Amino acid sequence: MSLLEELVERPGYKRMGFNMLIIASFVGEFDLVEELLEDGMDPKETDINGRSAIWWAKRGWAPDDEIVSFPFFHSLSYSSF
Protein backbone atom coordinates (compact mmCIF):
# COMPACT_ATOMS: atom_id res chain seq x y z
CA MET A 1 0.00 0.00 0.00
CA SER A 2 1.36 3.41 -0.94
CA LEU A 3 1.77 6.12 1.66
CA LEU A 4 -1.05 8.07 0.04
CA GLU A 5 -3.39 5.07 0.24
CA GLU A 6 -2.37 4.63 3.87
CA LEU A 7 -3.08 8.28 4.68
CA VAL A 8 -6.64 8.23 3.36
CA GLU A 9 -7.34 5.20 5.56
CA ARG A 10 -6.21 6.89 8.77
CA PRO A 11 -9.17 7.64 11.04
CA GLY A 12 -8.74 11.42 11.09
CA TYR A 13 -8.40 11.73 7.33
CA LYS A 14 -11.23 9.28 6.72
CA ARG A 15 -13.51 11.12 9.16
CA MET A 16 -12.86 14.39 7.30
CA GLY A 17 -13.55 12.79 3.92
CA PHE A 18 -10.07 13.43 2.52
CA ASN A 19 -9.32 11.47 -0.63
CA MET A 20 -5.98 10.94 -2.37
CA LEU A 21 -6.56 13.88 -4.73
CA ILE A 22 -7.23 16.28 -1.86
CA ILE A 23 -4.10 15.20 -0.01
CA ALA A 24 -1.87 15.32 -3.10
CA SER A 25 -3.24 18.78 -3.98
CA PHE A 26 -2.65 20.10 -0.47
CA VAL A 27 0.98 19.00 -0.38
CA GLY A 28 1.61 20.32 -3.90
CA GLU A 29 2.42 16.98 -5.56
CA PHE A 30 1.07 18.03 -8.95
CA ASP A 31 2.63 15.13 -10.86
CA LEU A 32 0.68 12.84 -8.57
CA VAL A 33 -2.45 15.01 -8.95
CA GLU A 34 -2.16 14.65 -12.71
CA GLU A 35 -1.75 10.88 -12.41
CA LEU A 36 -4.78 10.60 -10.12
CA LEU A 37 -6.89 12.63 -12.55
CA GLU A 38 -5.76 10.46 -15.46
CA ASP A 39 -6.78 7.42 -13.39
CA GLY A 40 -10.28 8.86 -13.14
CA MET A 41 -10.49 10.65 -9.80
CA ASP A 42 -13.17 13.32 -9.84
CA PRO A 43 -11.72 16.78 -9.12
CA LYS A 44 -15.15 17.97 -7.97
CA GLU A 45 -15.32 15.49 -5.09
CA THR A 46 -15.24 17.26 -1.75
CA ASP A 47 -14.46 16.56 1.88
CA ILE A 48 -17.23 16.58 4.51
CA ASN A 49 -17.16 20.40 4.54
CA GLY A 50 -17.64 20.72 0.78
CA ARG A 51 -14.01 21.66 0.09
CA SER A 52 -12.50 20.41 -3.16
CA ALA A 53 -8.93 19.50 -4.04
CA ILE A 54 -8.61 22.96 -5.57
CA TRP A 55 -9.66 24.59 -2.31
CA TRP A 56 -7.04 22.55 -0.45
CA ALA A 57 -4.33 23.27 -3.04
CA LYS A 58 -4.84 27.03 -2.60
CA ARG A 59 -4.30 26.63 1.14
CA GLY A 60 -1.57 24.02 0.99
CA TRP A 61 2.17 23.90 0.61
CA ALA A 62 2.60 24.76 -3.08
CA PRO A 63 3.50 28.31 -4.12
CA ASP A 64 0.61 30.22 -5.72
CA ASP A 65 2.39 30.55 -9.07
CA GLU A 66 2.62 26.74 -9.34
CA ILE A 67 -1.06 26.36 -8.53
CA VAL A 68 -2.21 28.94 -11.05
CA SER A 69 -0.08 27.43 -13.81
CA PHE A 70 -1.32 23.87 -13.25
CA PRO A 71 -3.78 22.95 -16.07
CA PHE A 72 -6.17 21.07 -13.77
CA PHE A 73 -7.19 24.33 -12.14
CA HIS A 74 -8.09 25.97 -15.43
CA SER A 75 -10.61 23.26 -16.28
CA LEU A 76 -12.79 24.06 -13.26
CA SER A 77 -14.59 27.19 -12.22
CA TYR A 78 -13.11 29.53 -9.68
CA SER A 79 -16.14 28.90 -7.47
CA SER A 80 -14.31 25.72 -6.44
CA PHE A 81 -11.79 27.88 -4.58
PyMOL commands that set and color helices and strands:
alter all, ss='L'
color gray80, all
select helices_A, chain A and resi 3-9+11-16+20-27+30-38+53-58+64-69+71-74+78-80
alter helices_A, ss='H'
color red, helices_A
deselect
rebuild
show_as cartoon
